Amino acid sequence: MKNRSCIFPFLFLLLFAFQVEGQQYAQRKQLFDYHWKFALGDSPAASNTDFNDSHWRTLNLPHDWSIEGKIDKNNPSGEAGGYFPTGIGWYRKEFYVPSTWQGEEVSIYFEGVYMDSKVFVNGQLLGVHPYGFTSFAYDLTPYLKYNKKNIIAVRVDNSQQVNCRWYSGSGIYRHVWLIKANPVHIAHWGVEITTPEVSSQQAIVRIKTCIKNETGKPQTIMLTTHLTDKHNKMAGENQVSVHLQANEEKEVSQAITVHKPLLWSPETPSLYQAAFNLKQGDKIIGRLQKTFGIRSITYSAEKGLQLNGNSIKLDGGCVHDDNGCLGAAAYDRAEERKIELLKSAGFNAVRTAHNPPSEAFLNACDKLGLMVVDEAFDCWRVGKNKYDYARFFDQWNQRDLAAMVLRDRNHPSVIMWSIGNEIIERESPEAIQTAKMLVGAIHKMDPTRPVTSAIPTWDNKWAILDSLMATLDICGYNYELFRAPSDHQRVPSRVIVQTESYPKDAFKNWDMVHSHPYIIGDFVWTAMDYLGESGIGRYYYPWEPKGESWEANLFPWHGSYCGDIDLTGWRKPVSHYRDILWNNTEKLYLAVQEPNPASGEIQLTSWAVWPTWESWTWPGYEGKTLQVEVYSKYPRVRLYLNNKLIGEKPTTQAQEFKATFPVPYTPGVLKAVGVMGNQETESKTLRTAGAPAKIQLIPDRKTLLANGEDLSFITIEITDKNGVPQPNAGNRLQCKIAGQGVIAGVANANLQDPDPYAGLTRKAWHGRALVVVKSTRKPGNIRLTVSSAGMPDAFLVIKTKKQMAHNP
């Protein structure tokens, strides 16, 4: 046991006296998302307790007001922010604190507010928090009125534009919690769990717990820590007596041996629970529960990255933090679905470009098995936009870095930290000192994980960045992986990961990663389409504006189309190709290149790939040659049209696991078959569709929790009368809902469609659309009706049920 200050001094400016980890016990941690009042515009008097907010809108969190607004080319967020509205907004919430809470520490914890927030309680300013992507909390105890009305007011200022290079959303877009704790308690983010020794036979779990005594008297307590595995079986325990002087904090170290541990990995994401009890005499005064995983990480130029002693390559994708038609609102289910989509696309890693993600995002990565590069900043002292984080870096970088590392360090999914992306001043000597400072701060808080930064040049000055890269544990290359072989000769000890890459270079990057042990992986830009950075990844027709997104105002483009997965969750052909390269779960895929129009050729921008579709429905192209693509892990493939063999081609690594067949278009059935030896194996087919005739509703979940936040993502698919998907359908769809649910958002994948995402209508695009249904807090049924002119209505019933009480 070490008697030392266990929270870094600069954190006191941010953290005060509170704890938030774990689950509720008694009323220790309460979700504070419900029944907020909200109004757009600046109302300085709204911080006062007697302010009349009766005319304000009532809503639940998480909330993003930007996604509710109209996309407009004159909105100051511009192409970076997707032309969505921003501005200033106020939130207020009335709450009561029972007299039984007197003598306890009461705090409020915000997981994320974008941005530049000011928080008041009962008219008293608690503090400001500029960065929109880190969590923060305030001590409410000195200002509370017991058994009387209390008022929390939050001013959110996202009016100074442009302050972000992608869509950020506006508002209290992550969860808020109210926390009660005994004056003797485990500090906020005060638990560190590491696994310094790991084997299949046993593991050492080392736990450091910071305990605070916020009373004026010495206190003696007993700390008991129990470990349980995913089967709720006891895995180990430890107990220690702790004596604290008045107003002292102390770090307690425990080491627990776990026999035959269940190791965490992307294939087997086994999780453990650490339950902490603080006992004073016979009375339990505090409980806490933390989820963690047992796993080891090592890395070297000779062996690359090793997880649990096994070599592993990172098949990664970058993501921004919006959830498509929900905007930035970080609903737990939306974050979990995002990870499900990434896993189903074959990714084993994700980079949180370019900021810390939500807690729900990391919880889902832990649960589902997705490795994470957790990133802090998009800039340091030199900004990329007039009002971005550079304004706050000197004053806030240590607090925001701590908010990321201390919050996220117990997540087994987090395997690496990133201190920045494409830092403008990267060639300067000052950048080296800044990098050393940031890396040093992270290593002090978490010595177990490597630190990287995403670095580009786009010129011939690459070697001058060697000094900057020397400050990093692993060097992140943005689009520069071709330099790795010569860099390895110059700096043989360097471990390299490509932190961003072009989608079109999928095979080249896969080959580079698997041909060199010192290259540990590749992260494509991007894994998913996103709002903002409008027009990146677009292809364009002869009649459309030319060039890249930064060369012209491309409105109504309001998002990026460079993702493997589109805004509705549909996997583009490039996603299947990447999965076939990296994994063995998918071995055959069939798609057709969109032909050039008669007026000229389709053009590609830097992050684009050729528009290719799962379609054999090309009216007007009868008799004209179409290019059919087959991606395959089989040595050869055959292509049939209407049961007639078109041809056979090899699809080995020499052909980049791909074959292209020129085929004169004739309606019917197109079939690709994988061939082993001379034996036909699996097949994929595309069928010509008739006229749009039916609406099909495909929910990802048909039972929701009645908690006011649970979601069902429902794909709307237009088919012909025989149920064949109609890939050219663009029908206008109308959504109607009844019962215990609301429509949270509607979408298609067309990032030039200016229809509101918060609405009841949307056009299908390439035969698809998406509607997201959210539960209310009452159990019952939700009935969704989707209609379109000339077709029968489609109906779907979703059940909602009461959430079971949780007793940690």
Buried (B, 14 or more C-beta within 10 A) or exposed (E): BEBEEBBBEBBEEBBBBBBBBBBBBEBBBBBBBBEBBBBBEEBEEBBBBEBEBEEBEEBBBBBBBBBBBEBBEEBBBBBBBBBBBBBBBBBBBEBEBEEEBEEBBBBBBBBBBBBBBBBBBBEEEBBEBBBBBBBBBBBBBEBBEEEEEBBBBBBBBBBBBBBBBBBBBBBBBBBBBBBBBBBBBBBBBBBBBBBEBBEEEEBBBBBBBBBBBBBEEEBEBBBBBBBBBEEEEEBBBBEBEBEBEEEBBBBBEBEBBBEEBBBBBBEEBBBBBBBBBBBBEEEBBBBBBBBBBBBBBEBEBEBBBBBBEEEBBBBBBBBBBBBBBBBBBBBBBBBBBBBBBBBBBBBBBBBBBBBBBBBBBBBBBBBBBBBBBBBBBBBBBBBBBEBBBBBBBEEBBBBBBBBBBBBBBBBBBBBBBBBBBBBBBBBBEEBBEBBBBBBEBBBEBBEBBBBBBBBBBEEEEBEEBEEBBBBBBBBBBBBBBBBBEEBBEEBEEBBBBBBBBBBBBBBBBBBBBBEBBBBBBBBBBBBBBBBBBBBBBBBBBEEEEEEBBEEEEBBBBBBBBBBBBBBBBBBBBBBBBBBBBBBEEBBBBBBBBBBEEEEEEBBBBBBBBBBBBBBBBBEEEEEEEBBBBBBBBBBBBBBBBEEEEBEEBBBEEEBBBBBEBEBEBBBBEBBBBBBEEEEBBEBBEBBBBBEBBBBBBEBBBEEBBBBBBBBBBBBBBBBBEEEBBBBBBBBEBBBEBEBBBEBBBBBBBBBBBBBBBBBEBBBBBBBBBBBBBBBBBEBBEBBBBBBBEEBEEBEBEBBBBEEEEEEE
